[in-house]
Amino acid sequence: MAHIFQINISDGGVPKLPITQAEVSALGVKGDRQRNTKHHGGPDRALCLFSLEHILGLQAEGNPIFPGASGENITIQGLDWPTLLPGDQFQLGDEVIIELTSHTVPCHNLEPYFQEGKFSRISQKTHPGWARFYARVLQPGSIGIGDRVTKLKEKENV
């Protein structure tokens, strides 16, 4: 069963630090802020998601990354990450419904969390299936650590 492993916020920048529960609105997690709103935030980038399994895999490669270090608001455990696509919809806990909008593009602020600063390790272009995701919030509400993550709808192939 997939679930929320960690919820992360910051006053801008990385790493984002863990909290136990959160209110999620159309613009993201309450208490979280982005310094660069040209590339982060807004309705189609309200949340940033990443896989705990990928973080552990990156650590096994020697990268000093940890949950929240890559700027994700929600660290999820138990999803088959490489199979996810923009357009997939999920329910987080009992209330929140989200839709994946795009893979995130890593930036130089992530250099400290990768060997030799090679943050492109989580780029969809260079390492397909290893990127974080942005998501829009379709239904706001409350979430907490341990809440179930349920896939509601897969992207429709047109």
Backbone bond lengths (Angstrom), bond angles and torsions (degrees), N, CA, C in turn:
res aa  C-N    CA-C-N  psi(-1)  N-CA   C-N-CA  omega(-1)  CA-C   N-CA-C  phi
1 M - - - 1.447 - - 1.530 109.81 -
2 A 1.307 116.64 127.77 1.458 121.18 177.62 1.523 109.25 -76.06
3 H 1.339 115.49 145.13 1.456 119.78 179.01 1.530 111.21 -153.05
4 I 1.335 114.51 165.56 1.465 120.97 176.05 1.525 107.89 -76.23
5 F 1.316 115.76 117.18 1.465 120.92 178.09 1.531 110.57 -84.15
6 Q 1.345 115.71 -41.04 1.465 119.61 -177.01 1.524 109.21 -152.81
7 I 1.337 116.10 146.23 1.467 124.27 173.31 1.524 105.54 -114.82
8 N 1.346 116.75 134.08 1.463 120.49 -171.70 1.527 111.47 -131.89
9 I 1.325 115.63 139.70 1.464 121.22 175.93 1.523 109.47 -139.01
10 S 1.345 114.98 162.45 1.466 120.44 172.02 1.522 108.37 -153.34
11 D 1.317 114.85 169.16 1.463 120.50 176.18 1.526 109.78 -89.80
12 G 1.313 116.01 19.55 1.457 122.53 -178.41 1.513 109.70 122.32
13 G 1.309 117.21 127.01 1.453 121.04 177.96 1.518 113.50 92.31
14 V 1.325 113.85 -176.26 1.459 121.77 -178.59 1.528 108.99 -120.75
15 P 1.319 117.42 154.03 1.456 125.58 1.49 1.526 111.02 -79.18
16 K 1.324 115.28 157.13 1.456 121.30 169.15 1.528 106.11 -86.54
17 L 1.319 116.29 143.68 1.459 120.99 -173.76 1.526 111.30 -105.67
18 P 1.337 116.82 150.17 1.464 120.65 -172.84 1.527 114.23 -73.93
19 I 1.340 113.72 144.54 1.461 122.94 169.53 1.526 106.56 -131.65
20 T 1.319 118.17 162.04 1.465 120.14 -173.83 1.522 113.87 -89.25
21 Q 1.340 116.91 -27.72 1.458 120.47 178.25 1.512 108.79 -150.52
22 A 1.344 115.95 162.63 1.457 118.63 -176.31 1.515 110.95 -156.15
23 E 1.319 113.99 156.38 1.453 122.29 169.27 1.528 106.38 -97.85
24 V 1.328 115.06 133.22 1.460 120.93 -178.92 1.523 108.32 -115.89
25 S 1.339 116.00 127.22 1.466 121.99 177.96 1.524 108.57 -115.28
26 A 1.312 115.90 -178.07 1.466 121.24 178.18 1.520 112.02 -61.73
27 L 1.333 117.14 -17.97 1.464 120.46 179.68 1.517 113.37 -106.39
28 G 1.344 117.54 6.78 1.457 119.57 174.06 1.513 114.05 121.95
29 V 1.332 114.92 -159.69 1.459 122.83 -177.00 1.531 109.01 -82.66
30 K 1.327 115.78 127.78 1.462 120.59 178.13 1.527 109.19 -58.74
31 G 1.341 115.75 132.14 1.465 120.89 179.77 1.513 113.40 94.56
32 D 1.341 117.42 -7.09 1.463 120.62 178.50 1.523 108.56 -97.76
33 R 1.321 116.17 144.34 1.458 121.27 -179.31 1.519 109.31 -138.35
34 Q 1.321 116.04 147.82 1.453 121.87 175.52 1.529 108.34 -113.61
35 R 1.321 115.65 134.26 1.465 119.83 177.78 1.523 111.41 -75.48
36 N 1.331 116.09 -37.59 1.460 120.98 -175.82 1.526 108.63 -109.27
37 T 1.329 116.96 93.22 1.463 119.87 -176.84 1.535 112.72 -81.37
38 K 1.329 117.06 -3.32 1.464 119.18 173.14 1.529 109.90 -71.24
39 H 1.336 117.05 -37.05 1.462 121.56 -176.33 1.520 113.82 -110.83
40 H 1.329 117.76 -8.79 1.467 121.06 -176.69 1.523 109.44 -135.42
41 G 1.325 115.70 152.46 1.451 121.16 175.13 1.514 113.26 81.19
42 G 1.318 115.43 -175.82 1.456 122.41 -175.52 1.517 110.12 89.87
43 P 1.323 117.31 168.26 1.468 121.04 -174.04 1.528 115.10 -57.85
44 D 1.330 118.75 -37.81 1.472 120.54 -178.19 1.526 112.94 -84.72
45 R 1.333 116.22 -7.36 1.468 121.98 177.45 1.528 109.23 -131.11
46 A 1.334 115.42 39.07 1.465 120.63 -175.69 1.521 111.52 -65.96
47 L 1.327 116.27 -35.75 1.462 121.34 -179.68 1.518 109.90 -127.17
48 C 1.316 115.78 147.37 1.458 122.37 170.30 1.529 106.70 -116.54
49 L 1.329 116.38 130.15 1.460 122.85 -175.53 1.518 110.23 -120.67
50 F 1.345 115.48 146.02 1.466 119.20 174.38 1.518 109.34 -146.92
51 S 1.314 114.67 160.94 1.457 123.99 -175.02 1.524 111.88 -92.64
52 L 1.336 116.57 128.53 1.465 119.85 174.76 1.519 110.26 -61.39
53 E 1.326 117.61 -40.66 1.469 120.43 -179.81 1.527 110.96 -59.77
54 H 1.332 117.29 -38.14 1.465 119.49 177.78 1.531 110.85 -68.88
55 I 1.325 117.09 -40.00 1.471 119.70 177.94 1.528 109.78 -60.41
56 L 1.331 117.00 -44.22 1.471 120.42 178.68 1.530 111.07 -64.46
57 G 1.326 116.85 -38.67 1.460 120.77 176.77 1.524 111.54 -63.81
58 L 1.326 116.59 -41.28 1.467 120.76 177.85 1.528 110.90 -65.96
59 Q 1.332 116.88 -37.78 1.474 120.25 175.65 1.519 110.47 -63.07
60 A 1.338 117.13 -40.76 1.464 121.56 179.80 1.532 111.18 -62.79
61 E 1.337 116.77 -26.39 1.465 121.56 176.49 1.533 111.42 -80.07
62 G 1.335 117.36 -6.10 1.456 121.47 179.39 1.513 114.86 101.87
63 N 1.322 117.71 5.31 1.461 120.53 179.69 1.535 109.92 -80.79
64 P 1.341 118.30 136.81 1.462 121.11 -178.29 1.538 113.84 -83.66
65 I 1.304 117.01 35.86 1.459 122.72 179.72 1.527 109.67 -80.47
66 F 1.327 116.41 156.74 1.472 122.55 176.77 1.528 107.49 -153.12
67 P 1.333 118.50 164.07 1.467 119.59 -179.72 1.532 111.24 -55.25
68 G 1.326 115.56 128.75 1.460 122.65 -177.45 1.510 114.04 96.37
69 A 1.331 117.38 -21.54 1.468 121.24 -176.69 1.517 112.60 -66.72
70 S 1.326 117.30 -31.18 1.467 118.97 -178.48 1.520 111.84 -88.27
71 G 1.340 117.14 7.53 1.457 120.91 176.10 1.511 114.49 87.01
72 E 1.337 116.92 9.56 1.466 118.29 179.82 1.518 110.81 -75.82
73 N 1.328 115.53 141.29 1.466 121.49 174.87 1.511 111.25 -78.51
74 I 1.335 116.04 -33.76 1.454 119.74 -176.21 1.524 108.72 -131.68
75 T 1.328 115.21 122.10 1.456 122.20 174.77 1.524 106.19 -98.93
76 I 1.332 115.94 122.01 1.469 121.82 -174.00 1.518 109.80 -111.98
77 Q 1.320 115.23 137.72 1.454 121.55 175.59 1.524 108.97 -113.02
78 G 1.350 115.80 135.61 1.454 120.21 170.41 1.511 117.07 101.79
79 L 1.334 119.20 5.24 1.467 120.23 175.17 1.523 109.41 -97.68
80 D 1.332 116.27 147.43 1.461 121.58 174.70 1.529 107.16 -79.36
81 W 1.324 115.55 80.14 1.466 123.81 -169.29 1.527 114.12 -51.53
82 P 1.327 120.09 -47.17 1.468 119.20 -176.37 1.534 114.04 -62.73
83 T 1.326 118.28 -16.47 1.469 120.28 -179.68 1.523 112.91 -90.08
84 L 1.339 118.20 -7.70 1.463 120.99 -177.55 1.520 110.91 -73.91
85 L 1.338 114.73 147.87 1.461 121.47 -179.19 1.524 110.64 -138.00
86 P 1.338 116.82 150.74 1.464 118.02 170.79 1.532 108.92 -54.90
87 G 1.327 116.03 138.12 1.460 122.06 -176.05 1.517 112.54 103.99
88 D 1.341 117.91 -22.35 1.466 120.65 175.68 1.531 108.74 -64.81
89 Q 1.333 115.75 141.50 1.461 120.73 179.34 1.523 110.43 -117.64
90 F 1.339 115.38 145.56 1.457 122.52 -177.73 1.520 110.69 -137.59
91 Q 1.316 115.00 150.71 1.455 121.05 169.17 1.518 107.53 -104.40
92 L 1.331 115.77 131.88 1.455 122.77 177.49 1.523 107.48 -109.34
93 G 1.325 116.51 115.15 1.454 119.55 -177.37 1.514 110.67 68.24
94 D 1.322 116.28 -147.26 1.467 121.69 -177.08 1.520 113.76 -91.45
95 E 1.346 117.62 -14.96 1.468 119.25 -168.88 1.519 115.90 -123.30
96 V 1.316 117.43 -44.01 1.470 121.25 -167.72 1.530 110.93 -79.86
97 I 1.342 115.27 132.39 1.460 121.31 174.15 1.525 107.39 -122.78
98 I 1.338 115.40 131.48 1.464 121.17 -177.66 1.530 110.19 -128.64
99 E 1.330 114.50 161.61 1.466 121.31 173.62 1.520 108.27 -131.03
100 L 1.327 116.57 127.80 1.461 120.31 176.81 1.521 108.37 -65.13
101 T 1.334 116.79 134.06 1.469 120.80 -177.80 1.524 113.22 -109.19
102 S 1.337 117.22 -37.91 1.469 119.85 -178.72 1.512 109.80 -166.76
103 H 1.328 114.78 161.78 1.464 119.84 169.29 1.525 106.71 -74.83
104 T 1.316 116.86 146.50 1.461 119.42 177.25 1.526 109.33 -84.74
105 V 1.300 115.10 153.12 1.463 121.21 175.91 1.521 107.05 -101.88
106 P 1.343 118.48 120.05 1.461 119.57 -178.56 1.527 111.32 -69.53
107 C 1.341 115.29 152.73 1.464 119.05 179.94 1.525 110.92 -129.17
108 H 1.313 115.26 173.58 1.467 122.55 -174.74 1.525 113.36 -60.15
109 N 1.334 118.46 -19.92 1.472 119.70 178.04 1.524 112.05 -63.54
110 L 1.330 117.39 -15.67 1.462 121.76 -179.70 1.524 112.98 -90.42
111 E 1.325 118.45 -4.41 1.466 122.23 -177.00 1.526 114.19 -49.14
112 P 1.352 119.79 -42.95 1.475 118.84 -176.67 1.531 114.16 -63.11
113 Y 1.325 117.53 -16.27 1.463 120.83 -174.41 1.532 113.32 -99.99
114 F 1.343 114.99 10.46 1.464 120.26 -179.84 1.521 110.21 -135.87
115 Q 1.335 115.36 143.17 1.462 120.39 177.01 1.522 109.10 -55.34
116 E 1.318 115.20 133.66 1.462 122.56 179.38 1.526 111.87 54.11
117 G 1.343 117.09 22.77 1.459 121.16 177.74 1.514 115.16 69.58
118 K 1.333 117.65 15.43 1.472 121.58 -174.46 1.523 111.61 -81.37
119 F 1.342 114.63 72.00 1.453 121.89 -179.12 1.528 112.69 -70.32
120 S 1.333 117.83 -12.66 1.472 120.30 176.87 1.531 110.91 -65.37
121 R 1.322 116.95 -5.62 1.469 120.93 176.60 1.524 111.23 -60.06
122 I 1.343 117.90 -22.96 1.468 120.34 177.72 1.534 111.42 -112.15
123 S 1.324 115.47 30.71 1.468 121.53 175.02 1.525 108.87 -91.36
124 Q 1.311 116.93 132.23 1.468 121.18 177.70 1.531 110.85 -63.29
125 K 1.345 116.65 -31.98 1.471 120.12 -178.82 1.517 112.21 -68.33
126 T 1.332 117.10 -41.94 1.463 119.79 -175.49 1.526 113.62 -95.46
127 H 1.331 117.34 -23.75 1.470 122.05 -179.47 1.530 109.56 -139.82
128 P 1.342 116.81 73.02 1.469 120.76 -177.21 1.533 111.92 -51.25
129 G 1.340 114.74 136.39 1.459 121.08 179.28 1.514 114.22 91.18
130 W 1.337 117.62 -6.99 1.473 121.22 -177.54 1.531 112.85 -107.19
131 A 1.308 118.35 1.93 1.472 121.30 -176.98 1.522 111.88 -81.93
132 R 1.309 114.82 155.41 1.464 121.40 170.17 1.529 107.78 -75.61
133 F 1.328 116.60 169.75 1.462 121.53 177.80 1.511 110.73 -124.19
134 Y 1.335 115.27 145.30 1.456 121.28 164.04 1.519 107.77 -92.98
135 A 1.337 115.55 152.50 1.459 120.54 177.88 1.521 110.16 -143.34
136 R 1.333 114.50 149.76 1.461 121.23 170.81 1.524 107.90 -97.46
137 V 1.308 116.25 153.04 1.457 122.16 179.81 1.527 107.85 -97.55
138 L 1.326 116.25 116.68 1.462 121.34 178.84 1.523 111.37 -88.50
139 Q 1.328 116.19 -31.26 1.471 121.50 177.59 1.522 108.44 -141.27
140 P 1.335 117.76 115.17 1.465 120.72 -179.25 1.523 111.81 -74.02
141 G 1.325 115.37 170.59 1.459 120.83 177.65 1.519 111.29 160.39
142 S 1.323 115.28 -161.05 1.458 122.55 -177.61 1.525 110.90 -102.98
143 I 1.337 115.78 145.75 1.463 121.84 172.98 1.520 108.80 -134.72
144 G 1.324 115.81 159.64 1.453 121.16 176.49 1.513 110.91 -146.81
145 I 1.316 115.91 161.65 1.461 121.16 176.52 1.528 108.52 -57.86
146 G 1.315 116.31 136.39 1.458 122.01 179.67 1.513 114.15 90.72
147 D 1.342 117.83 -10.93 1.465 120.16 178.88 1.520 110.79 -61.21
148 R 1.321 115.16 142.90 1.466 122.34 179.37 1.526 110.44 -67.07
149 V 1.333 116.07 144.29 1.463 123.82 173.12 1.523 106.29 -115.17
150 T 1.338 116.00 116.30 1.458 121.82 -174.50 1.521 109.86 -118.44
151 K 1.330 116.31 128.27 1.454 120.48 176.53 1.522 108.75 -75.41
152 L 1.331 116.62 124.87 1.469 121.54 -178.54 1.519 111.89 -99.01
153 K 1.329 116.20 -40.76 1.459 120.16 -172.65 1.517 108.66 -152.56
154 E 1.316 115.16 136.01 1.458 120.14 174.28 1.518 108.34 -93.43
155 K 1.319 115.28 156.11 1.450 120.48 176.44 1.518 108.70 -55.68
156 E 1.315 115.00 134.69 1.462 119.36 178.05 1.511 109.68 -82.82
157 N 1.327 115.51 128.95 1.469 119.28 176.46 1.519 108.71 -79.44
158 V 1.323 115.54 122.46 1.468 119.82 -176.10 1.498 109.34 -103.38
